[in-house]
Each structure stands twice: as structure tokens, then as C-alpha cells.
Amino acid sequence: MNLGPLEIGLIILAVLLLFGYKKLPDASRSLGRSLRIFKGEMKGMKDDDKAAEVRAKAPASTSAPLRGEIVDPAPGDLTAQLRAEQLEAEAQAAEARAAALRARAAQASGSADPAR
């Protein structure tokens, strides 16, 4: 089924006569939106399939949490004291973030035990 230039011209002429030249831009815009929505939905379905595969895989194993101790600086060293306080604050913030992430992971997996 080969379409020559004459057949293509006749098809274009028939479309112009059916819809009129004023409605063609709107029709092509609607077709473009529909195709864009369809393409987005197909991509979303593929992403959902990939997410289901990731959830089906075995969870990653983690090591035991690391524990450290903060050494008190020399009494006269103000810079070291400030640095130690800063490190302690950072450690507390990191522990809080880790606890929040553990709770979120436990909630996502449906576990009632967040320490698991």
C-alpha cells in the first residue's frame, strides 16, 4: 500500500473540507495532549512494575549501629570544647534522623516493631 503525493494531497484536502481550517489547530492540539497523557500513563505503569520488583527483593542487610564516645577536651582549650559540642550536636541530629528513617522503614514494611 504505497501512498503517492496525489493520494496524500487528496487526504489532506478531504480533512480540510471535513473539519475546516479553523478547527485543525485545536484538533491537532487535542491529539497531542491525548498522546502525551497516554505516554505518561504508560511510563507510570512501567515505573509501578519496577517499584513492585524492588519491593519483592530481599531487604538489604545492615550492620549494628556504631557507637562512639566523646572525649572531653583539655579545660583551657576553648576551640576544642566548641568543636566537641558541635560534634555532639551533629551526633544527636544523626541519631534522630536514623530513628526517623527506621520508623519510616518499619511503617512502610508493615512491621509493628520499629527495632526490627
C-alpha positions in Angstrom: 0.0 0.0 0.0 2.1 2.9 -1.3 0.7 6.4 -0.9 1.9 8.7 -3.6 1.9 12.5 -3.4 -1.5 12.7 -5.2 -3.2 10.4 -2.6 -1.7 12.3 0.3 -2.9 15.6 -1.2 -6.4 14.2 -1.6 -6.4 13.0 2.1 -5.3 16.5 3.3 -8.0 18.1 1.1 -10.7 15.8 2.5 -9.6 16.6 6.1 -9.7 20.3 5.4 -13.1 20.0 3.8 -14.5 17.9 6.7 -13.1 19.9 9.6 -12.3 23.3 8.2 -9.1 25.2 8.5 -10.1 26.9 11.8 -10.6 23.7 13.7 -7.5 21.8 12.6 -5.1 23.5 15.1 -7.5 22.7 18.0 -7.8 19.1 16.8 -4.1 18.6 16.5 -3.6 20.2 19.9 -6.1 17.8 21.5 -4.5 14.9 19.7 -1.1 15.9 21.0 -2.4 16.3 24.6 -4.0 12.9 24.4 -0.8 11.2 23.1 1.2 13.0 25.9 -1.2 11.7 28.6 -1.2 8.2 27.1 2.6 8.2 27.0 2.8 9.4 30.7 0.4 6.7 31.8 2.4 4.0 30.0 5.6 5.3 31.7 3.8 5.3 35.1 2.7 1.7 34.6 6.3 0.7 33.8 7.6 2.6 36.9 5.0 0.8 39.1 6.2 -2.6 37.7 9.8 -1.7 38.6 8.8 -0.5 42.1 7.0 -3.8 42.7 10.1 -5.7 41.6 12.3 -3.7 44.0 9.8 -4.3 46.9 9.8 -8.0 46.1 13.6 -8.3 46.5 15.1 -9.3 49.8 15.8 -6.3 52.1 19.4 -5.2 52.4 21.2 -6.4 55.5 22.5 -3.7 57.9 25.3 -3.8 60.4 24.9 -3.0 64.0 24.9 0.7 64.8 28.3 2.2 65.6 28.8 3.7 69.0 31.4 6.3 69.8 32.3 8.3 72.8 33.2 12.0 73.0 36.4 12.7 74.8 36.4 15.8 77.0 39.0 18.3 75.8 41.5 20.0 77.9 40.0 22.6 80.3 41.8 25.5 78.8 41.2 24.7 75.1 38.1 26.7 74.1 38.3 25.7 70.4 38.3 22.0 71.2 35.4 22.5 73.6 33.3 24.2 70.9 34.3 21.5 68.4 33.3 18.8 70.8 29.9 20.5 71.4 29.4 20.8 67.7 30.2 17.1 67.1 27.9 16.1 69.9 25.0 18.1 68.4 25.7 16.6 65.0 25.7 13.1 66.5 22.4 13.7 68.2 20.9 15.0 65.0 22.2 12.0 63.1 20.7 9.6 65.7 17.3 11.4 65.4 17.4 11.1 61.6 18.3 7.4 61.8 15.5 6.8 64.3 13.0 8.6 62.0 14.3 6.6 59.0 13.9 3.3 60.9 10.4 4.2 61.9 9.5 5.1 58.3 11.0 1.9 57.0 9.1 -0.1 59.6 5.9 1.6 58.7 6.5 1.0 55.0 7.2 -2.7 55.5 4.1 -3.0 57.8 6.1 -4.1 60.8 4.8 -3.2 64.2 8.3 -3.5 65.7 10.5 -0.5 64.7 13.6 -2.0 66.2 13.4 -4.8 63.7 
